[in-house]
Amino acid sequence: MLTISQLARHAGVTVRAVRHYHHIGLLPEPGRDHSGYRSYDVAAVVRLIRIHTLADAGVPLARVQELLDATPEQFARDVQEIDRAMRAEIRRLQENRKRIARLTAGEHLALPQRAVDYLDRLRGLGVDERYIELERDSWIMIAAKAPHLIDSLMERKHQELDDPDVVQLYRLLSGVLDRPADDPRVVEIADTLERLMIRAVNAGEVAIEDVDDQFVDLMDSTMVTSSPVGKRLMEILESRGWKGWTRIEQVPAGRLDSPCPGGG
């Protein structure tokens, strides 16, 4: 007869594991010797080895009992079922690993590759990282709110970066983030932006239509609160007959359905 430590050693497990298997009912409690200690026989060793083999193979402990008691045919079916579940879990973990790997460049957390490429192009143009973060956050919200639009919007944004006026606008915007509202460059930004908006109106460009006004207001507030010049810039544009930032409107002459190149 064996003590619990001898049993554990023969089966290749710890005494703690043996006690746990007793606790959950996988390993029946044995009789006790005259000193009150558990006393195990060969059958206990064999059962414990089988339990350990199944558990070590990844079989959930909740299913070990049914496998120990199953007929050979049922055992084969149950193992196949467990294998399918394991393969599904492996695929899930592999996909999670890919997502984790993409997180090394923070934008990948919630943005498609095309949007990440766009932000990288802004960096290549020398745009201030703080402004790029504003753009990133805006695009994250748009990608979550209207994922079906993100590809077409990104295509347009990439095209806009081929326009020297748009590049100049970005450089101006990123250069005034910490400047006071009366910085003279704000007027230059408004002039550049208005030229681009007029051009978009004349070209009949269309953009975000199927997002609600509350979402548009949220996006606009990001621009207003991001910098001392944000509110001033929108006031200048409104005085010239333009309203909004995410969904710009020309008032009262007509409506511009294109997001401004410097906005989300």
N, C-alpha and C positions, 0 to 999 in steps of 0.2 A: 504494500500500500504506500501511497505517496502523500507527502505534505503539499501544501499549496505552492510553496516555492519550488519544489521538485517538479510538480505538474507544469508550472509556468516555464521552467527551464527546458523540459522535454518538448514543449509545444512552441518554444521560441517567442514567448510573450512575457509581459511583465505581470507581477503579482497584482498590480493595480488593475490591469486589463481583465484578469481572471475575476476579480471581485466585481468589476463592472458588468461582465457577462452574467454573473450570478444575479446582480441587481436587476438587470433587464429581462431575465428569464431565459437567456440563450443557453446557459450552462446550469443544469439542475444542481441544487445544493446536495452535497454528498453526506454520508453519515459521519459521525464524529468518533474519534477514538476515546480511550478511557480518560484522556487528559482534556477532552473537549475540543481538540483540534480537528479541522476537516481532514478527511482521509479519502484519497482518490484512487481509483483503479485504472486499468488500461483503457477501458471504454471511455472514461473521462478524458484521457489523453487524446484518443482518436477524435472525439467530438470537438475538443478544443482546437486541435489542428485543423479540422474542417472549418470551424468558425473563423479561425485566423486566416486561412487560405482565401475564403470568400471575402472577408472584410478587406484583406490586403489587396485583392483584385479590384476593389472599388465597389463591391456590392453594398448597398445601404444596409445597415444593421437591422432596419425594420423589415427587410426582406430575407435576411439570412435564415430565420426560423422556417419559413415556407420552403426554402430550397433544401434545407436539411431533411425536411419531412416529405419532400416530393418524390413521386415515382420517376424513373429515368426519363420517360417521355415528357412529363410535366417539367422536370428539371431543365431539359433541353429548351422547351418553349420559354420558360421563365428567363433563362440565361440570354436567349436571343432578344427578348423584350428589354432586358437590362442593357444589353449591348446597344440596342437602338437608342435608348435614352442617353447612354454615355456618348454615343456619336453626335447626337443632337447637342449635348452640353459642350462637347469639344468644339463643334462649329460655332456655338455662341461665344465661347471663350476666345477662339481664334479671331472672330469678328471684333470682340472687345479689345483684343491686343492691337489690331489694326487701328482702331479708334484711338487707343491710348498713344500709339506711336505718332499719330497725326497731331496730337495735342502738344507736341513739343514746340510747334509754332502756333501760339494761342488761337489764331483766327480759325483754325480747322475745327474747333470745338462745335461751332454752330453755323459755319459757312461752307458752301460748296467750293470746289477748287477754283472755279472761274472767278469767284469773288476774291479769294485769297490772292490769285494772280493779279487782279486789279489793284489791290492794296499794295502789293509788291511793286507794281509799276509806279504808284505814287511815291513810294520810297525812293525808287530809282530816279525820280524827277527832283528829289531833294525836298519833298514836302515834309513839314515838321511832323514828328511822330505823334504829338498830341492831337493834331488835326486828323491824322490817319486813324487814331483811336475813336474820334467822333464819327468818322465815316464807318469804321468797323461796327460800332454799336448800332448805328442806323441800319446798316445792311443786315445785321443779325436779327433785328426786329422785323424787317421786311421779309427776310427769308423764312421766319417763323410764321408771319401773318399771311403772306401770299407766296408760298413756295413755287407755285405754278408760274409766277411772273419773273422769278429771279434770273433765269437763263436769258430771257430777252432783254431784261434791264441791264444785265452785265455786258451783253453784246453791245448795247448802245454806249455804255460807259467806256468800254474799251475803244470804241470808235471815236468818242469825244476826246480821248487823250491824244489823238492824232492832230487835234486842232490847237494851234499855237495860242489862241485866245483862252482856251480852257486851261491849258498848262499855266499860262500867266495868272489866271484867276486862282488856281490852286496855290500857287506860290505867294500871291498876295494874301489870300485868306490865312495861310499857315504862318505868315509873317506878322499878323496883327493880333494873335490870340491873347497876348498879355498887354496890348496897347489900350490906352483910354478911348472912350467912345468918340472923342472929337479928333482922333488921329486923321490927318488929311487923306491917308490911303483908303479910308472907308469910302470916300466919294469915288476914288478911282476903281475900287472894287464894284461899287454900284454901277458905274458906267460900263465896266466890262461885262458884268452880269446882265445888264439890261440889253446890251448888244446881242448877247447870246440868246436871251429870251425872245427878243424880236425875231431873230433868225429862226428860232424853233417854231414860233407862231406862223411865220411865213412858209415854213416847210411842212406845216400841218402835222407835226410830231405828236404822238399820243403816248401816254404813260400810265401811271397807276390810277386806275378807275375803280376797281372793285375792292377798295379798302374804305372803311367807314371814317366819318369825319373825326370821331374821337381819336382814332389812331393817327390821323394826319395831324391833329392838334398836339398829340404827344410828341411826334417827330419834330414839329416846328418848335416846341418848347425846348427841345434839346439844343437847337441852334441858338435860341434866344439866351439861354442860361449858360452856354458854353464859354462865352467870352464877353467882355464889356462892350465890344463892337457889334455883337450879334443883334441886339435889340435895335441899335442905331441903324444898322444896315437895313433891317426890315422896315424901319420907319421911313428911310429915304426912298426905298423902292415903292412903298405904299403911297408916298407923296407924288410919285411919278405914274401912279395908276396900276401898280402891281400889288398883289396880295398873296401872302403865303410863302412857303419855302419848299415844302415837300410836294405839294400840289399847287403850283403857282397859278394864279388867276389874274387876267388882265381886266381891270374894271374902269369904266363900265363898257368899254368897247367890245370886249369879247372874252374868251376864256383860253388860257394856255394850259394844255393838258400834258405838259412835259415837266418832269422834275428838273430843277435847275442843275447845271453841271456841277455846282459846288455843294449841292445838298445831297440828301440820301437818295 
